[in-house]
Amino acid sequence: MNKSLFFLSIFVLFITNTLFSQRTFNPVQENGYNTTQNDTLRNTGEIKVKLSGKTKYTDYKIFSHDRDTTYIDTTLSIQKDYKFNYLRTDNFELLAFHNQGQTFTNLGYDFNNLKLLPDIGFTAKQFSYLDVDEIKYYEVPTPTTEITYRTGLQQGQILDAIFTANFSPRLNVSLSYKGIRSLGAYRRSLASHGNFRGAFHYRTKENQYEIRGHLTSQDFFNEESGGLPQAEIEKFESNDPDYTTRSYLDVNLDDAENNFEGRRLYLEHSYKLISNKDSVHKKDFSNLKVGHVFTTETKEYSFTQPTITTEFFGDSNDSGASNNQAKNTITNNELNLEFNSKYVLGKFKAKVNITNYSYGYDSILNSNSNISKIKLEGSAISVGADWNAKIKNFHLNATGNLSPGSGRLSGNFLQGEALYKKDSVFAIKGSLLISSKSPNFNTLLHQSKYDAYNWYNDFSSVNTRDLGFDLSSKWLNASVNFTNIDNYTYFDADNKPQQFNNQITYLKVKVSREFRYKKFALDNTIMYQNVSSGSSVFRVPELVTRNTFYYQDYWFKGKPMLVNMGATFNYFTKYKMNAYNPLLAEFTLQNDQEIGFPSIDVFFNAQVRRTRLFLKIENVTSSFTEKNYYSAPNYPYRDFTIRFGLVWNWFI
């Protein structure tokens, strides 16, 4: 892993250094601050930038899976600080484990982006897995590179490199690689990950034929410690001076590790049969396109342990090594027909999907189990439609899919939203999601050398209904989500998958607001959660808050450097946080420990031309506060830690 990082770094630095030029991006300032507040992906029309040279900032485009257009942004804001982490997203609702590249505990749940099909599971390994809708496509007038670097914990580093170029105005190719290797402060906490992405898109003149696609190869290797045993927890909480070096503490597992790998090929192309200019009835019916989408994806999970540990995982059928490997392959072909018409007030797409899946194992792993079926296989045909319309300031979007029958891929999916936007003043959105699908495959079938981890279940479909409202304005950002879940599937305190017989009722309210005075600002985000039904199995903290007080201004004559410095206070109320099981790579219920604690991070960030520098001191109060901070039961959160990193863009 470290060799691939080294050679990739040399290659990218060589290419970009050869192509380097002096074109600069200079954000327009208002009252001494950047007018933009978002991350690298900038919403259309919400950034004011002046460029030297003939190109404009709007020429450097990024397209999402849904074809929303954003622009490459090299400015500095407090949101950049929130997103400068391994996931490259704002992880307000996540609590990281002590080492980068390990898993996260959910402090809140989002049901706005449910997948249509069931997944392999092993969800604790998939926080950094990039799905189809997370792959970006580019269009740039000159070759463009972005390098993100961050130091690891103890030993190691993170590198995320993106290179993209247009070989013609209509053909773009991008190559990306994100890798991490970090040793960690505690024993058996090494993380070694890699995410490769290669993407392209091409269109003919007048866009009659379009094709885009991507190839991904992702692997996530982790040593697993099983957390601290009780004797070591007492040393940690008592702040024993002999164990301030955390590697001196013993852990539950000495030789366990798990690995998750995923490979995907995605191709999408369409041909326009009728366009606006050649349609006889262009006012009634136009832009008729036929399309095809092909997706094949394989995910594999393995847990390896040379020495059986019965005191931690229970009895085993033999004393040999434990090596259970599950594999899931899903192949989908979609045929669609899309057109614009005044009769549907916008764009309408009808689609048919043919899906095949295979999940399981190569053989029976445990002779003590009663499992006779080692694979779940099948196929399904589904029909669906997408609708996008605009009526003055209203935007209406909906997507639906129906898979008839009684198989594991049967179910339905409906998601719709109505957005009202008043220029850049404010936007109000209402959304509705209705989903019915099978639970993840690892809750249905799982094998292991350990007797307690073998099961074959015939669970009912999980039914989810989510109603949401969002307000976005320059005064206040707020969201409210009300969610009901039937047949909620979870892992109980005995590490067994179960379905909840009653309904989960979950309310989440999140509000954010920034206050500014001259060169100082206070940015606040507060989330309130309530589970009025099903709190015995669906557990979240009642209150989560993040408050950042910071100073921002230009330093030195000529304003060559923008400085952003301050402190962030994080806190969540105590609750019975789920425990982490390294064999399952899942979180399970526990009833013994309540966890909730505050932490303070201090940061100093700076922007020099197109380079953003980030220095952060995490959990600065840990040296003199009570040792009650945990990412999960038996897994201490990180101590006082200093991290450095940068994001550097090159444009030719």
Secondary structure, DSSP 8 states (H G I E B T S, - for coil): -HHHHHHHHHHHHHHHHHH-----EEE-EETTEES--S-SEEETT---EEESSS--GGGSEEE-TT--EEEE-----HHHHHH-STTSS--TTEEE-SSTTS-EEESS---TT--SS-----GGG-TT---GGG--EEE-SS-EEEEEEEE-SSSEEEEEEEEEEEEETTEEEEEEEEEEEE--SSTT--EEEEEEEEEEEEE-GGGSEEEEEEEEEEEEEEEE-----HHHHHHHHTT-GGGSSGGGS--S-SSEEEEEEEEEEEEEEEEEEE-TTT-TTTTTSEEEEEEEEEEEEEEEEEEEESS--HHHH--BSSSS-EEEEEEEEEEEEEEEEEEEETTTTEEEEEEEEEEEEEEE-SS---TTS-----EEEEEEEEEEEEEEEEETTEEEEEEEEEE-SSSTT-EEEEEEEEEEEETTTEEEEEEEEEEEE---HHHHEE--SBGGG-EE-----EEEEEEEEEEEESS-EEEEEEEEEES-EEE-TTS-EEE-SS-EEEEEEEEEEEEEETTEEEEEEEEEEEEEE-TTTS---SEEEEEEEEEEEEESTT--EEEEEEEEEEEE--B---EEETTTTEEE--SS--B--EEEEEEEEEEETTEEEEEEEESGGGGTS-S--EEETTEE---SEEEEEEEEEEE-
